[in-house]
C-alpha cells in the first residue's frame, strides 16, 4: 500500500499516544533530516515549519516516521510538517 498525503493526514488526526521527553522539535527535525537537507522551511509566531508532506513521501519517509513525529506532537499546517517551539 502506497503512502499518500491523505493517509498521512489521517495519521495526524489521531492525538492518542502523544508523549515525549526532551526537545520534541529537535527530535522531529532529526527524523526529517533523514529524508531531506531542507529541514526548516520557515517560522511563524511560536511555530517552526518544515518540509511539505508530499516532498517527504517522495523522498522516502515511512509511515512509522510520520507516526513518530505525531507522537512528538508535530502537526500538519499548510501541507507542511510543523511544530510549536
C-alpha positions as CSV (number, residue, x, y, z in Angstrom):
1,X,0.0,0.0,0.0
2,X,1.5,3.3,-1.1
3,X,1.7,6.1,1.4
4,X,-0.3,9.2,0.3
5,X,-0.8,12.6,1.7
6,X,-4.3,11.7,2.7
7,X,-3.1,8.7,4.7
8,X,-0.5,10.9,6.5
9,X,-3.2,13.5,7.3
10,X,-5.3,10.7,8.8
11,X,-2.3,9.7,11.0
12,X,-2.1,13.2,12.3
13,X,-5.8,13.5,13.1
14,X,-5.3,10.9,15.9
15,X,-3.8,12.5,19.0
16,X,-3.6,9.4,21.1
17,X,-0.2,8.5,22.4
18,X,1.3,11.9,22.1
19,X,4.1,11.8,24.6
20,X,7.8,12.7,24.6
21,X,10.8,13.5,26.7
22,X,13.2,16.2,25.9
23,X,13.1,18.6,22.9
24,X,10.3,17.4,20.7
25,X,11.1,19.9,18.0
26,X,14.8,18.9,17.7
27,X,13.9,15.2,17.8
28,X,11.4,15.7,15.0
29,X,14.0,17.7,12.9
30,X,16.4,14.7,13.3
31,X,13.7,12.4,11.8
32,X,13.0,14.7,8.9
33,X,16.7,15.2,8.2
34,X,16.9,11.5,7.3
35,X,14.9,12.4,4.1
36,X,15.9,16.0,3.2
37,X,18.5,18.6,3.7
38,X,15.8,21.3,3.9
39,X,14.5,20.6,7.3
40,X,13.5,24.1,8.2
41,X,11.3,25.9,5.6
42,X,10.1,28.8,7.7
43,X,8.9,30.1,11.1
44,X,5.9,31.9,12.4
45,X,5.0,33.0,15.9
46,X,5.9,30.1,18.1
47,X,5.8,27.6,15.1
48,X,8.6,26.1,13.1
49,X,7.7,24.8,9.6
50,X,9.5,22.0,7.9
51,X,9.2,20.3,4.5
52,X,6.0,19.6,2.6
53,X,4.3,16.3,3.3
54,X,4.3,15.2,-0.4
55,X,8.0,16.1,-0.7
56,X,8.8,13.9,2.3
57,X,6.7,11.0,0.9
58,X,8.6,11.2,-2.4
59,X,11.9,11.3,-0.5
60,X,11.0,8.0,1.1
61,X,9.8,8.9,4.6
62,X,8.0,5.9,6.0
63,X,4.6,5.7,7.8
64,X,6.4,4.9,11.1
65,X,8.5,8.0,10.9
66,X,5.3,10.1,10.4
67,X,3.9,8.3,13.4
68,X,6.9,9.2,15.4
69,X,6.5,12.8,14.5
70,X,2.9,12.7,15.6
71,X,3.9,11.2,18.9
72,X,6.3,14.1,19.3
73,X,3.4,16.5,19.0
74,X,4.2,17.6,15.4
75,X,1.3,18.7,13.2
76,X,0.5,19.5,9.6
77,X,-0.2,23.1,8.7
78,X,-0.4,24.4,5.1
79,X,0.6,20.9,3.9
80,X,3.9,21.1,5.8
81,X,5.1,19.5,9.0
82,X,5.1,22.0,11.8
83,X,5.9,22.1,15.5
84,X,5.3,24.6,18.3
85,X,8.6,25.8,19.8
